[in-house]
Amino acid sequence: MKIWPVQDAKARFSELLDACVSEGP
């Protein structure tokens, strides 16, 4: 099963966003 670059980028973005939210301002 191949992972598309779009899905990988989406996962990375989601991870980054989650990290930003958890850290907070």
Phi and psi in radians as a Rosetta constraint file:
Dihedral C 1 N 2 CA 2 C 2 CIRCULARHARMONIC -1.654 0.35
Dihedral N 2 CA 2 C 2 N 3 CIRCULARHARMONIC 2.430 0.35
Dihedral C 2 N 3 CA 3 C 3 CIRCULARHARMONIC -1.708 0.35
Dihedral N 3 CA 3 C 3 N 4 CIRCULARHARMONIC 2.160 0.35
Dihedral C 3 N 4 CA 4 C 4 CIRCULARHARMONIC -1.278 0.35
Dihedral N 4 CA 4 C 4 N 5 CIRCULARHARMONIC 2.548 0.35
Dihedral C 4 N 5 CA 5 C 5 CIRCULARHARMONIC -0.962 0.35
Dihedral N 5 CA 5 C 5 N 6 CIRCULARHARMONIC -0.611 0.35
Dihedral C 5 N 6 CA 6 C 6 CIRCULARHARMONIC -1.115 0.35
Dihedral N 6 CA 6 C 6 N 7 CIRCULARHARMONIC -0.783 0.35
Dihedral C 6 N 7 CA 7 C 7 CIRCULARHARMONIC -1.119 0.35
Dihedral N 7 CA 7 C 7 N 8 CIRCULARHARMONIC -0.705 0.35
Dihedral C 7 N 8 CA 8 C 8 CIRCULARHARMONIC -1.122 0.35
Dihedral N 8 CA 8 C 8 N 9 CIRCULARHARMONIC -0.782 0.35
Dihedral C 8 N 9 CA 9 C 9 CIRCULARHARMONIC -1.100 0.35
Dihedral N 9 CA 9 C 9 N 10 CIRCULARHARMONIC -0.700 0.35
Dihedral C 9 N 10 CA 10 C 10 CIRCULARHARMONIC -1.092 0.35
Dihedral N 10 CA 10 C 10 N 11 CIRCULARHARMONIC -0.747 0.35
Dihedral C 10 N 11 CA 11 C 11 CIRCULARHARMONIC -1.134 0.35
Dihedral N 11 CA 11 C 11 N 12 CIRCULARHARMONIC -0.750 0.35
Dihedral C 11 N 12 CA 12 C 12 CIRCULARHARMONIC -1.121 0.35
Dihedral N 12 CA 12 C 12 N 13 CIRCULARHARMONIC -0.746 0.35
Dihedral C 12 N 13 CA 13 C 13 CIRCULARHARMONIC -1.107 0.35
Dihedral N 13 CA 13 C 13 N 14 CIRCULARHARMONIC -0.745 0.35
Dihedral C 13 N 14 CA 14 C 14 CIRCULARHARMONIC -1.091 0.35
Dihedral N 14 CA 14 C 14 N 15 CIRCULARHARMONIC -0.712 0.35
Dihedral C 14 N 15 CA 15 C 15 CIRCULARHARMONIC -1.132 0.35
Dihedral N 15 CA 15 C 15 N 16 CIRCULARHARMONIC -0.766 0.35
Dihedral C 15 N 16 CA 16 C 16 CIRCULARHARMONIC -1.123 0.35
Dihedral N 16 CA 16 C 16 N 17 CIRCULARHARMONIC -0.771 0.35
Dihedral C 16 N 17 CA 17 C 17 CIRCULARHARMONIC -1.072 0.35
Dihedral N 17 CA 17 C 17 N 18 CIRCULARHARMONIC -0.761 0.35
Dihedral C 17 N 18 CA 18 C 18 CIRCULARHARMONIC -1.080 0.35
Dihedral N 18 CA 18 C 18 N 19 CIRCULARHARMONIC -0.699 0.35
Dihedral C 18 N 19 CA 19 C 19 CIRCULARHARMONIC -1.138 0.35
Dihedral N 19 CA 19 C 19 N 20 CIRCULARHARMONIC -0.723 0.35
Dihedral C 19 N 20 CA 20 C 20 CIRCULARHARMONIC -1.105 0.35
Dihedral N 20 CA 20 C 20 N 21 CIRCULARHARMONIC -0.750 0.35
Dihedral C 20 N 21 CA 21 C 21 CIRCULARHARMONIC -1.156 0.35
Dihedral N 21 CA 21 C 21 N 22 CIRCULARHARMONIC -0.711 0.35
Dihedral C 21 N 22 CA 22 C 22 CIRCULARHARMONIC -1.194 0.35
Dihedral N 22 CA 22 C 22 N 23 CIRCULARHARMONIC -0.648 0.35
Dihedral C 22 N 23 CA 23 C 23 CIRCULARHARMONIC -1.263 0.35
Dihedral N 23 CA 23 C 23 N 24 CIRCULARHARMONIC -0.708 0.35
Dihedral C 23 N 24 CA 24 C 24 CIRCULARHARMONIC 1.322 0.35
Dihedral N 24 CA 24 C 24 N 25 CIRCULARHARMONIC 3.011 0.35
